[in-house]
Amino acid sequence: MALYTPPDKSSPPKAHENEEDKGGSNREQDDIKKFYVRPSLGLRLWGPLVPASDNKMGLWSLIGIQTAVGTFCLHRIRVLRASMKFVSKDIANIPSLNRFSKTHGAMVLNPVNNPLKKPLNSNSRFRQLFSSPRWSTFKNVVYLLTGTLLLSQSLLEASRLTILKYDPWYEEAKSVRDKKFFNDIIQFYHEGIDPTKVKVKDATNGNVMSTNIPEVKQSVALVRAQAEAENPIIKWFGPIEYKPMSFTEYLDRMEYHLDIDALLHDKRTLKENQQHLNTQITHTEGELDSIVRHNQEVKERTKDLVKNAPEGSMALSSVASQGFPLRSVILEVDPQDPDSMDLNEVWSLYDPWMNLALDTSLSIKFLPTVMSPESQSNQNQNDSQDDHETKTE
């Protein structure tokens, strides 16, 4: 018999026990604080701001913003190219020392290297760099690459949301969100209701109801779970601790789904073809009667041909005259010489061994080599009698 002695409350815990408890609590807090970036095909530039895959409104919002930014970048290229064009001005409109000049003529100017602009300070190198044609070309290239990248990524994500009939990320996120909702209901139900914080009143008479009634606990747990699901963070990202599947697993599930879909499509097509073939094979009563009459006419014609065959072409017998044709060899009419006939051809057309096999019926019985119990008992009795006789002798 063992005796359990509880530890003294006054004695402080050991140092290593405190370290282990702290380490375990820190690990639990780290696991709770972990956040996994939600997967996406064309919204990876947004990083942790990507919503859950089942949040269609959030995904389309980011696609719209990304498309707008990409369009703005391409529009900036057009504006910069327009500012780089050469401008033609009249000489009389250009201010000069001769203010009263009446000379007219066209003068082409480059807005970047315009000699009429106020000269910049030679010490400001940054201003010279930003006003140079190379800087304008660099900006055009950056705007072009950024706009093309954003628009292509938006198109890729929009294709995923519209074209794909099955999305593993969407199905997984939806399943995890539903599981969290039901788990919250169960958790809140077992936690119970604190009567100091929550009061439940009857809707009919307004009386305060007891919080220990199962129906009341279920209703309160459902309301709390719905409020938790309507949390903006949960609504945008889904469950915080949810870890999405990797891109490799996503491709594997897509490939498996496509294979199963192709298999089901083939089976469905085969079944439809069989049904269509059955509908074509079925006949009405009138069609069946016409087919029977046609077959009867063909039989009569065949009998007439057999009866009216030339002499020596085939051997007729009483069996054939009764309507049962005899399997025989039909040779040419009036053969002149046996050597004129091709024996190999006749043998290939009328194989006698095959005809013998078709005309022969065999029945095979297997006799057991093990004796039955009755015969075994009789044999034992006979052996015992023989032994008894030999002993008596």
Secondary structure as GFF3:
##gff-version 3
##sequence-region A 1 393
A	DSSP	alpha_helix	15	33	.	.	.	ID=ss1
A	DSSP	three_ten_helix	44	49	.	.	.	ID=ss2
A	DSSP	alpha_helix	56	84	.	.	.	ID=ss3
A	DSSP	beta_strand	87	90	.	.	.	ID=ss4
A	DSSP	three_ten_helix	91	93	.	.	.	ID=ss5
A	DSSP	beta_strand	106	109	.	.	.	ID=ss6
A	DSSP	alpha_helix	125	130	.	.	.	ID=ss7
A	DSSP	alpha_helix	133	162	.	.	.	ID=ss8
A	DSSP	alpha_helix	168	191	.	.	.	ID=ss9
A	DSSP	beta_strand	200	201	.	.	.	ID=ss10
A	DSSP	beta_strand	208	209	.	.	.	ID=ss11
A	DSSP	alpha_helix	214	229	.	.	.	ID=ss12
A	DSSP	alpha_helix	232	237	.	.	.	ID=ss13
A	DSSP	alpha_helix	247	281	.	.	.	ID=ss14
A	DSSP	alpha_helix	285	307	.	.	.	ID=ss15
A	DSSP	alpha_helix	318	321	.	.	.	ID=ss16
A	DSSP	three_ten_helix	338	340	.	.	.	ID=ss17
A	DSSP	alpha_helix	343	349	.	.	.	ID=ss18
A	DSSP	alpha_helix	352	359	.	.	.	ID=ss19
A	DSSP	alpha_helix	373	392	.	.	.	ID=ss20
###
